Amino acid sequence: MDRLDRAIIDELEREGRLSNVELASRVGLTPGPCLRRVQRLEASGVILGYRAVIDPQATARGFEVILHVDLSTQEAAVVEGFEREVARLDEVSEFKRLFGTPDYFLRVAVADLVAYEEFLTKRIMALKGVGKVSSHFAMKNLKG
């Protein structure tokens, strides 16, 4: 990957719907070579896809919570079941298994505090093996 590939990636991360002509202009290439580079980056798995950035308020997902979860056991069946069930939840936009404590990091997006309380008690705490949960609410969004 050279500086032109990096420039293409940077531009597409900022604005994924750029036309090839505009992208080529921004990175200092002509359209043909630019398109070939983008196609190579896609084929090699560097560019995994494109997405729309949606206003969470418009889709009743404006209340974001960081949730830490510790399981009460590390039995394989419990871990696999927890991961399978949480991965299916639409409210969970990010889900990571961690080394150390806590066992899991979840980013949850719901309409409001009432919806979060219902999600937490009926969807997360009802899962087999859930031990400790800790919810964190952002005071202010500084980046992202």
C-alpha positions as CSV (number, residue, x, y, z in Angstrom):
1,M,0.0,0.0,0.0
2,D,1.5,3.3,-1.0
3,R,0.6,6.9,-0.3
4,L,-2.0,7.1,-3.1
5,D,-3.8,4.0,-1.7
6,R,-3.7,5.7,1.7
7,A,-5.1,8.9,0.2
8,I,-7.9,7.0,-1.5
9,I,-8.8,5.3,1.8
10,D,-8.7,8.6,3.7
11,E,-11.1,10.2,1.2
12,L,-13.5,7.3,1.1
13,E,-13.6,7.1,4.9
14,R,-14.6,10.8,5.0
15,E,-17.1,10.5,2.1
16,G,-17.9,7.0,0.8
17,R,-20.2,8.2,-1.9
18,L,-17.6,10.2,-3.9
19,S,-17.7,9.6,-7.6
20,N,-14.6,8.1,-9.1
21,V,-14.0,11.3,-11.0
22,E,-14.1,13.4,-7.8
23,L,-12.0,10.9,-5.9
24,A,-9.4,10.8,-8.6
25,S,-9.2,14.6,-8.6
26,R,-8.8,14.8,-4.8
27,V,-5.9,12.3,-4.8
28,G,-4.2,13.5,-7.9
29,L,-4.9,10.7,-10.3
30,T,-6.9,10.3,-13.5
31,P,-10.1,8.4,-13.3
32,G,-8.9,5.1,-14.9
33,P,-6.0,4.4,-12.5
34,C,-8.0,5.6,-9.5
35,L,-10.8,3.2,-10.3
36,R,-8.3,0.3,-10.7
37,R,-6.8,1.1,-7.3
38,V,-10.2,1.2,-5.6
39,Q,-11.1,-2.1,-7.2
40,R,-7.8,-3.6,-6.1
41,L,-8.4,-2.3,-2.5
42,E,-11.9,-3.8,-2.6
43,A,-10.7,-7.2,-4.0
44,S,-7.9,-7.5,-1.5
45,G,-10.2,-6.9,1.4
46,V,-8.8,-3.5,2.5
47,I,-12.1,-1.8,1.7
48,L,-14.7,-4.0,3.2
49,G,-17.8,-2.1,2.1
50,Y,-19.6,1.2,2.2
51,R,-22.3,2.4,4.5
52,A,-24.6,5.3,5.3
53,V,-24.2,7.3,8.5
54,I,-27.7,7.6,10.0
55,D,-28.9,10.2,12.5
56,P,-29.6,8.1,15.6
57,Q,-32.4,10.5,16.7
58,A,-34.3,9.9,13.5
59,T,-34.3,6.1,14.1
60,A,-35.1,6.1,17.8
61,R,-31.5,5.2,18.7
62,G,-30.3,8.5,20.1
63,F,-29.7,7.2,23.6
64,E,-26.3,5.5,23.6
65,V,-24.9,3.4,26.5
66,I,-21.6,1.7,27.0
67,L,-22.3,-1.5,28.8
68,H,-19.7,-3.7,30.5
69,V,-20.7,-7.3,31.2
70,D,-18.9,-9.9,33.3
71,L,-20.1,-13.5,33.1
72,S,-20.6,-15.6,36.2
73,T,-18.8,-18.5,34.6
74,Q,-16.5,-19.1,31.7
75,E,-18.0,-22.4,30.7
76,A,-17.8,-22.8,26.9
77,A,-21.5,-23.4,26.5
78,V,-22.4,-20.3,28.5
79,V,-19.9,-18.1,26.7
80,E,-21.0,-19.3,23.3
81,G,-24.6,-18.9,24.1
82,F,-24.1,-15.4,25.5
83,E,-22.1,-14.3,22.4
84,R,-24.6,-15.8,20.0
85,E,-27.6,-14.1,21.7
86,V,-26.1,-10.7,22.1
87,A,-24.8,-10.6,18.5
88,R,-28.4,-11.0,17.4
89,L,-29.7,-7.9,19.3
90,D,-30.5,-5.0,17.0
91,E,-29.9,-2.5,19.9
92,V,-26.2,-3.6,20.1
93,S,-24.1,-1.7,17.6
94,E,-20.7,-2.8,18.9
95,F,-19.8,-6.0,20.7
96,K,-16.3,-7.0,21.9
97,R,-14.9,-9.8,24.0
98,L,-12.1,-8.4,26.1
99,F,-9.0,-9.7,27.9
100,G,-9.2,-9.1,31.6
101,T,-12.1,-7.3,33.2
102,P,-14.8,-6.7,32.1
103,D,-15.4,-9.8,29.9
104,Y,-17.4,-7.8,27.3
105,F,-17.9,-4.3,26.0
106,L,-21.2,-3.4,24.3
107,R,-22.3,-0.2,22.7
108,V,-26.1,-0.1,22.9
109,A,-28.4,2.4,21.1
110,V,-32.0,2.8,22.2
111,A,-34.6,5.6,22.2
112,D,-34.3,6.7,25.9
113,L,-33.6,5.7,29.4
114,V,-36.9,3.8,29.8
115,A,-36.1,1.8,26.7
116,Y,-32.6,1.1,28.0
117,E,-33.9,-0.2,31.3
118,E,-36.2,-2.6,29.6
119,F,-33.4,-3.7,27.2
120,L,-31.0,-4.3,30.1
121,T,-33.4,-6.2,32.3
122,K,-35.3,-8.2,29.7
123,R,-32.7,-8.8,27.0
124,I,-29.2,-8.8,28.7
125,M,-29.8,-9.7,32.4
126,A,-32.1,-12.5,31.3
127,L,-29.3,-14.3,29.5
128,K,-27.7,-17.4,31.1
129,G,-24.4,-16.7,32.8
130,V,-24.7,-12.9,33.1
131,G,-23.0,-11.9,36.4
132,K,-22.2,-8.2,36.8
133,V,-23.2,-5.4,34.4
134,S,-22.1,-1.8,34.5
135,S,-23.7,0.9,32.4
136,H,-21.9,4.1,31.3
137,F,-23.7,7.1,29.8
138,A,-21.7,9.8,27.9
139,M,-21.8,13.3,29.3
140,K,-20.6,14.8,26.0
141,N,-19.6,13.4,22.6
142,L,-16.2,14.8,21.8
143,K,-15.4,12.8,18.7
144,G,-17.1,10.2,16.5
